[in-house]
Amino acid sequence: MAAAAAAAGRARRGAPVYSQKELTSKKRGEFEDILEERRMSSDLRYAMKCYAPVIYKGLSPCKPSAIKSAVLHSEQVQYVIRQLAKETGESSDIIQEAAMEILDEMGHSMQLGAVRFFAFTLSKIFKRLFQRVCVNEEGMQRLQQAIQEHPVVLLPSHRSYVDFLMLSYLLYTYDLALPVIAAGIDFLGMKIVGELLRRAGAFFMRRSFGGNRLYWAVFAEYVKTMLRNGYAPVEFFLEGTRSRTAKTLTPKFGLLSIVMEPFFKREVFDTYLVPISISYERILEESLYAYELLGVPKPKESTSGLLKARRILSDNFGTIHIYVGQPVSLRTLASGRINRCPYNLVPRHLPQKPSEDIQEFVSDVAYKMELLQIENMVLSPWVLAAAVLLQNLPAMDFELLIEKTLWLKGLTQTFGGFIEWPEEVYSCFSFLRDVFSDEFIFFPGISLKDFEEGCFLLTKCDAIQTTQQEIYPTDKGSVVISFLSAMFRPFLEGYQLIFRYLSKEAKAAFTEKQFIPGVRNFVFQLLEKGNTQCYEALSSDIQKNALAALVQLGAVKKKKMTNGFTYSINQEAVNKILDMFVFRNQLPRRNDTYPEEPPPREPPPASAAAAVQPRRLRSGAALCRVCGCLGPRVCGRCRRAAYCGPEHQALDWRRGHRRTCAQPGAADDLEDAVPDHNEFLFPEYEILIEPEEPESPADSSVDPDDEAAIDTSGNSDKQEELRATGSASEALESLDEETLEAMAKHETEDDKIFQKFKERIAAEPEQIIRYCRGGEGPIWVSGENVPEEKDIPNCSCGAKRIFEFQIMPQLLNHMKVDSLGESIDWGTLVVYTCANNCNEGNQYTEEFIWKQDFSAGSM
């Protein structure tokens, strides 16, 4: 608001930022959650993807050393060096050396290896910290176009240190050129981290130049050189520092003046200024800010402080919204207002003090950019509820809180505020259905059907109206909805109180006899204090059902003991771990599943391919469109699409079948065949297995065909993909060596094991399987989590299980690893099978798989 008031006071100097008709809630583009895809695929594959962003006018990327050389030998810097030599009497060479030292301290040294390291690490961290990271797709498309047309300056709002990390992560995700970021010199004091930031594109500036003409000349020319040549977008924060109060700070004009100067001097035709609004539900530094606002000195940035802060990884910081605004043309802003002719009267390399008109223009542009940031800040329901609660301390009625929050929502929209209100009704319904699975009777596996029936009944009584995209209550339906909500509220509040007890009061391990009295005492105390009116939470039935639901959801572990069951809270439930299973089936050559002869190596001609019938089993059974398993269930509308069960039917319906199911003539395209690849199925490859030649002591080189590799001959797309992943593997290998050298002064035992793993697979870096039944054991990626003999269970027939083969992490690079909502990642998967090779006929027999992840040190 302070920034808005300042801008209003300056309106006399230019066109108003807002017109009266704009002060209403505007339609913004839709947001996409970039973490959704990250949760469904490998972080390693994401970090090692082929990254070739389009940059300004198709220029080739320039090496950081070349930029430094251009700055040092520029006319502007050389002029200041000569002037200082005359004034001080020092040698020009000495001053030039000082300028070089400034450049070495200041300059970035962006390297793709460091960028990939940050991409992998931040992907892991962001998935733990945030529920969603939402970005407006339309804004990213506009930014992609702007980067190719003119030099771009990114101007994000500044609330947290996460800002610049998140923005670089976002641009890497969308294959856009990574920015060079103006960072405070304080970060250089952080061992290892400062150098990693430099290699990821940060350049460092002192907090104050103190009248140092040489430093100012070198710094200004460094920024202008990067901007003029368009090698990368330039990013800095107009506010100069993080806002501790979530209010926008008044802008600083120094850097903005520098990036605008090339346009004033006609060195570039135009410059795009891109306001970016980053909105948090919770800020990572919230506790730190509270202390600073109370007068506690800000702690110095340090690596040890960063490591201590890792405890926040167990917290939930909600959602981040990133709104990339419309690029603003500097040429358009200056049109009819700025006279650039005075700059033509003086040689460009001579320093000039900006005129008053220029200073006013820079100031107005700064305020305009900040107002655009404020305009597109996203307010969540939590922010509105918190604002209401702060005005009604120490407590308020829940119904009144809802009423006031909805009133504030309407007021905010009237004032033109940007509110992101959750609309994922089905997701909430599905979650609550799982939570209350022991409280109410639901038929298993048909949550989508239950949801649609519920909507139908509410529509039938005019409580809600539905469209293809929205569900909203009607005016007539308020009585019905209020009644049903009141019926359901005791269960919801009762479960919430029980969950609060488990998170705050419960012991590490407890029995049911301890749990029920503990919950009852906890609720009774709240009732006595008047903090709740939910007497239903005293019911032992609700308490037992809530505990059973938590066990089913994996949030509580249940263990059988000699004297009954013991329960413990599962801290890993927040980070859902994908369970992996392996099955063995010894099919004879003649079977009902696969043909006796292998498929032809060459694909059929187009005319023949068009006549090929949908793939089915030899028995004629249809296959699920999602996973390829048996599909006894068919779509009730088109009667063509087959599914293995209701879950995959619901999944396919949401992912696109609803759009084609009812279309005339679309049924012919549905067929119940399984596609060669879709977003749920892995791509198919031929696997060639050949013996591994022993390594020669005199020559460690190995012929490229000595180990298992993937044959993609005849498929140029796959060859190109594997070449990209091959170069990516080399980049990761070099990154590992550099990072380990920087982050550890001595070689640990775990490093030796990982190094041995890399050396062993170096001859064939794309091998995906190592097979050696009963012979040499697996090669491990880490010294951690290596099984002992007692950890390998015997087969169901009683025989011992032995090592048969291991699956290598390189498989993640070749497969599109979508796991329907979970991330698949591993260091190696080791399969142990029955030593007696017992035969269960035509049935699948479960064997044992051991999953080993990369250690923190090796990654």
Sequence and secondary structure as in RCSB ss.txt:
>XXXX:A:sequence
MAAAAAAAGRARRGAPVYSQKELTSKKRGEFEDILEERRMSSDLRYAMKCYAPVIYKGLSPCKPSAIKSAVLHSE
QVQYVIRQLAKETGESSDIIQEAAMEILDEMGHSMQLGAVRFFAFTLSKIFKRLFQRVCVNEEGMQRLQQAIQEH
PVVLLPSHRSYVDFLMLSYLLYTYDLALPVIAAGIDFLGMKIVGELLRRAGAFFMRRSFGGNRLYWAVFAEYVKT
MLRNGYAPVEFFLEGTRSRTAKTLTPKFGLLSIVMEPFFKREVFDTYLVPISISYERILEESLYAYELLGVPKPK
ESTSGLLKARRILSDNFGTIHIYVGQPVSLRTLASGRINRCPYNLVPRHLPQKPSEDIQEFVSDVAYKMELLQIE
NMVLSPWVLAAAVLLQNLPAMDFELLIEKTLWLKGLTQTFGGFIEWPEEVYSCFSFLRDVFSDEFIFFPGISLKD
FEEGCFLLTKCDAIQTTQQEIYPTDKGSVVISFLSAMFRPFLEGYQLIFRYLSKEAKAAFTEKQFIPGVRNFVFQ
LLEKGNTQCYEALSSDIQKNALAALVQLGAVKKKKMTNGFTYSINQEAVNKILDMFVFRNQLPRRNDTYPEEPPP
REPPPASAAAAVQPRRLRSGAALCRVCGCLGPRVCGRCRRAAYCGPEHQALDWRRGHRRTCAQPGAADDLEDAVP
DHNEFLFPEYEILIEPEEPESPADSSVDPDDEAAIDTSGNSDKQEELRATGSASEALESLDEETLEAMAKHETED
DKIFQKFKERIAAEPEQIIRYCRGGEGPIWVSGENVPEEKDIPNCSCGAKRIFEFQIMPQLLNHMKVDSLGESID
WGTLVVYTCANNCNEGNQYTEEFIWKQDFSAGSM
>XXXX:A:secstr
 HHHHHHHHTGGGS  S  GGG S      EEEHHHHHHTS HHHHHTS    B GGG     HHHHHHHHHTSH
HHHHHHHHHHHHH   HHHHHHHHHHHHHHH     HHHHHHHHHHHHHHHHHH SEEEEEHHHHHHHHHHHHHS
 EEEEE  SSTHHHHHHHHHHHHTTB   EEEEEGGGGGSTTHHHHHHHTTEEEE S  TT HHHHHHHHHHHHH
HHHHTSS EE  TTSS  SSSS      HHHHHHHHHHHTTSSS  EEEEEEEEESS TTHHHHHHHHTT     
  HHHHHHGGGGGGS   EEEEEE   EEHHHHHTTT   HHHHTS TTS     HHHHHHHHHHHHHHHHHHHH
T EE HHHHHHHHHHTS S   HHHHHHHHHHHHHHHHHTT EE     HHHHHHHHHHHTTTTS   TT HHHH
HHHHHHHHHHTTSEEE SS EEE STTHHHHHHHHHHHHHHHHHHHHHHHHHHHT  SEEEHHHHHHHHHHHHHH
HHHHTS   GGGG HHHHHHHHHHHHHHTSEEEEEETTEEEEEE GGGGS      EEE    SS SSS SS   
SS   HHHHHH      TT   B TTT SB  EE TTTS  EESSHHHHHHHIIIIIHHHHTSTTTHHHH S   
S  SSS    EEE        SS     TTSS EEE TT HHHHHHHHHHHHHHHHHHHHHHHHHHHH SS  HH
HHHHHHHHHHHTTSTT  EEE TTSS    S SSS   GGGS   TTS  EEEEEEE TTHHHHS    SSS   
 SEEEEEEETT    TTS EEEEEEEE   TTT 
